[in-house]
Amino acid sequence: MANRHKDFNELVASQFEDLEFSQIYIMNLINKEGLPLDEALKETVKSMGLQNFANKAEISIQYVSDFVNSRKKLSTDTIDKYLQKVFNLKIKISVEAA
């Protein structure tokens, strides 16, 4: 059964090679599941694989691991930079009347 789990994780991670899949995945976590931006990014990174994200973002695996394991908090600007670089997405902040 351990092999099935590893194979499943590899299958899921391979889907993140499709940019559209990646974009939809993270946007659904935010817009449909209601996760905060940083938590949605953490879940997405875990699903795609820390090394894969680190390679695409051009940062160290340790930096990614520290973020995913809540040892490092990223600023909104840093998250926006990685969203653009890895997923071709950008943060849009709006203010509305209550």
Backbone bond lengths (Angstrom), bond angles and torsions (degrees), N, CA, C in turn:
res aa  C-N    CA-C-N  psi(-1)  N-CA   C-N-CA  omega(-1)  CA-C   N-CA-C  phi
1 M - - - 1.449 - - 1.527 112.09 -
2 A 1.328 116.71 -26.54 1.460 119.32 178.88 1.519 110.87 -61.12
3 N 1.343 117.15 -37.44 1.457 120.02 179.47 1.524 111.92 -64.63
4 R 1.335 116.30 -37.99 1.465 119.29 179.43 1.527 109.58 -62.56
5 H 1.318 117.03 -41.73 1.458 120.92 -179.78 1.530 110.38 -63.07
6 K 1.320 117.13 -45.54 1.455 121.40 178.86 1.530 110.21 -63.12
7 D 1.321 117.18 -44.86 1.464 121.23 179.16 1.517 111.06 -61.61
8 F 1.330 117.07 -41.27 1.460 120.75 179.49 1.527 110.08 -63.62
9 N 1.333 116.70 -45.15 1.467 120.02 178.76 1.520 111.36 -60.57
10 E 1.328 116.68 -39.79 1.459 120.38 178.35 1.523 111.14 -66.89
11 L 1.331 117.27 -38.30 1.461 121.18 177.80 1.523 110.39 -62.69
12 V 1.321 116.65 -47.35 1.470 120.48 179.62 1.524 109.90 -62.01
13 A 1.319 117.01 -46.99 1.469 120.82 -179.57 1.523 111.37 -59.71
14 S 1.317 117.28 -37.23 1.468 120.00 -178.63 1.529 111.95 -66.59
15 Q 1.316 117.41 -26.47 1.470 120.05 179.50 1.525 111.72 -66.52
16 F 1.338 116.60 -22.57 1.460 120.15 -179.38 1.522 112.70 -75.62
17 E 1.326 117.55 -2.85 1.462 120.34 172.66 1.527 109.85 -72.29
18 D 1.325 116.82 -20.58 1.466 122.95 176.92 1.529 107.68 -86.19
19 L 1.330 116.99 111.39 1.462 121.76 -176.45 1.521 112.03 -57.23
20 E 1.317 117.71 -42.67 1.470 120.70 -179.16 1.525 110.74 -62.64
21 F 1.333 117.48 -42.37 1.461 120.85 176.68 1.526 110.08 -59.09
22 S 1.325 116.45 -46.06 1.463 121.54 -178.94 1.528 111.26 -60.54
23 Q 1.320 115.84 -44.30 1.461 120.38 -179.58 1.527 111.17 -62.91
24 I 1.308 116.58 -47.16 1.462 121.30 -179.40 1.521 110.22 -63.41
25 Y 1.335 116.79 -41.56 1.465 121.59 -178.48 1.528 110.98 -57.86
26 I 1.327 117.29 -53.81 1.460 120.05 -176.21 1.530 111.45 -70.51
27 M 1.329 117.61 -36.71 1.467 119.42 178.67 1.525 111.20 -66.83
28 N 1.319 118.61 -35.42 1.462 121.05 176.22 1.521 111.53 -65.69
29 L 1.314 117.20 -39.39 1.462 119.74 177.50 1.522 111.16 -60.15
30 I 1.310 116.03 -37.48 1.466 120.80 -178.56 1.525 111.18 -81.02
31 N 1.327 116.85 -53.70 1.462 121.34 -170.81 1.524 114.60 -82.71
32 K 1.315 118.02 -31.20 1.468 119.83 -177.41 1.527 112.09 -103.34
33 E 1.339 116.79 -38.47 1.464 120.41 -179.47 1.525 111.96 -88.22
34 G 1.319 117.15 -15.94 1.456 121.40 177.22 1.522 115.19 75.76
35 L 1.324 117.17 19.93 1.466 119.27 178.15 1.523 110.04 -72.54
36 P 1.326 116.85 142.87 1.469 118.67 171.96 1.528 109.58 -61.88
37 L 1.297 116.68 156.09 1.462 122.46 -175.55 1.522 112.87 -52.96
38 D 1.330 117.39 -48.23 1.466 119.23 -177.41 1.519 112.02 -66.35
39 E 1.324 118.14 -36.83 1.475 121.31 178.46 1.531 110.80 -69.69
40 A 1.322 116.73 -37.35 1.470 119.94 177.19 1.522 110.32 -64.57
41 L 1.321 116.34 -39.82 1.464 119.46 177.97 1.529 110.33 -65.75
42 K 1.322 117.38 -42.03 1.472 120.31 177.91 1.526 111.16 -58.98
43 E 1.321 116.98 -47.07 1.469 120.69 -179.57 1.526 111.29 -63.61
44 T 1.312 116.45 -38.74 1.455 120.49 178.97 1.523 110.95 -66.52
45 V 1.326 116.20 -43.15 1.465 120.60 178.69 1.524 110.47 -61.57
46 K 1.327 117.08 -42.93 1.468 120.65 178.30 1.527 110.51 -60.76
47 S 1.322 116.76 -42.29 1.463 120.91 -177.77 1.521 112.44 -69.31
48 M 1.323 116.57 -38.88 1.464 119.24 -178.04 1.517 112.24 -83.48
49 G 1.318 116.82 -18.28 1.461 121.44 -178.71 1.517 110.47 103.25
50 L 1.317 115.96 130.01 1.455 120.83 -177.03 1.524 112.16 -60.24
51 Q 1.335 116.68 -43.18 1.467 119.72 -178.40 1.525 110.93 -65.91
52 N 1.318 117.16 -40.25 1.456 121.18 179.01 1.532 110.08 -61.18
53 F 1.331 116.61 -45.93 1.465 120.27 179.18 1.525 110.22 -64.03
54 A 1.326 116.46 -45.18 1.464 120.57 -179.40 1.530 110.73 -58.33
55 N 1.324 116.37 -42.67 1.462 120.05 179.01 1.524 111.55 -62.89
56 K 1.325 116.51 -45.68 1.468 120.32 -178.22 1.523 112.17 -68.38
57 A 1.339 116.72 -36.08 1.458 121.47 -179.26 1.527 112.06 -83.40
58 E 1.334 115.49 -11.01 1.461 122.41 -178.28 1.528 111.74 59.65
59 I 1.335 115.06 48.39 1.464 122.68 176.31 1.520 108.43 -132.80
60 S 1.313 116.29 169.05 1.468 119.92 -176.93 1.528 110.97 -75.46
61 I 1.319 115.07 150.18 1.461 121.12 176.94 1.521 110.12 -62.54
62 Q 1.330 117.60 -33.60 1.473 120.66 179.46 1.519 110.66 -64.20
63 Y 1.336 117.20 -40.81 1.466 121.91 178.08 1.527 109.95 -61.41
64 V 1.325 116.25 -43.63 1.465 121.26 178.94 1.526 110.16 -65.17
65 S 1.320 116.67 -44.50 1.462 120.94 179.37 1.526 111.25 -61.14
66 D 1.326 116.42 -42.37 1.469 119.62 178.24 1.525 111.41 -61.70
67 F 1.317 117.29 -39.26 1.464 121.05 177.70 1.529 111.08 -66.66
68 V 1.317 117.04 -49.81 1.467 121.67 -177.00 1.535 111.37 -62.35
69 N 1.326 116.38 -34.40 1.462 120.94 -178.58 1.523 112.82 -94.79
70 S 1.333 116.53 16.96 1.470 124.36 175.00 1.525 113.78 59.55
71 R 1.322 116.98 28.65 1.462 120.31 173.23 1.524 110.18 -91.92
72 K 1.323 116.40 -12.33 1.463 122.61 179.27 1.523 108.23 -139.28
73 K 1.327 115.59 133.67 1.462 120.76 176.61 1.526 107.85 -105.72
74 L 1.318 116.28 132.16 1.461 120.98 -179.47 1.522 110.24 -95.30
75 S 1.313 116.26 142.43 1.460 120.54 175.09 1.524 109.07 -71.69
76 T 1.312 116.16 162.47 1.461 121.02 177.10 1.520 110.65 -60.40
77 D 1.330 116.86 -37.94 1.470 120.35 178.51 1.527 111.31 -63.65
78 T 1.325 117.09 -40.19 1.460 120.81 179.55 1.525 110.47 -68.34
79 I 1.333 116.84 -42.70 1.465 120.15 177.45 1.525 109.52 -61.02
80 D 1.321 116.59 -43.57 1.464 120.73 179.10 1.524 110.48 -59.88
81 K 1.320 117.48 -41.94 1.467 121.90 178.96 1.532 110.80 -59.69
82 Y 1.337 117.10 -44.86 1.464 120.52 -178.92 1.525 111.57 -72.23
83 L 1.328 117.56 -35.85 1.461 119.83 176.43 1.524 110.31 -61.38
84 Q 1.324 116.82 -41.17 1.460 120.30 179.64 1.523 111.62 -68.64
85 K 1.321 115.53 -45.18 1.464 120.43 -175.17 1.520 112.44 -68.53
86 V 1.342 116.91 -44.00 1.466 121.25 -173.31 1.525 112.46 -90.84
87 F 1.347 117.27 -39.55 1.463 120.78 -171.97 1.525 114.14 -114.65
88 N 1.327 118.18 -2.84 1.453 122.07 -176.40 1.537 111.04 56.41
89 L 1.334 114.63 42.17 1.464 122.63 177.12 1.523 108.25 -122.50
90 K 1.324 117.39 157.98 1.453 120.74 175.36 1.516 109.75 -135.86
91 I 1.300 115.01 155.11 1.458 121.34 178.53 1.527 108.42 -82.69
92 K 1.320 114.75 135.86 1.458 121.24 175.46 1.525 106.98 -125.25
93 I 1.307 116.75 118.83 1.470 121.46 -179.22 1.525 107.70 -106.96
94 S 1.329 115.23 133.11 1.457 119.12 177.93 1.524 109.78 -132.09
95 V 1.302 114.95 155.53 1.458 122.27 176.80 1.516 107.42 -119.41
96 E 1.337 115.17 131.01 1.455 120.42 -179.92 1.519 110.10 -128.71
97 A 1.317 115.74 156.66 1.460 120.13 176.26 1.523 109.54 -67.71
98 A 1.305 115.76 143.69 1.472 121.01 -179.31 1.503 110.90 -70.75
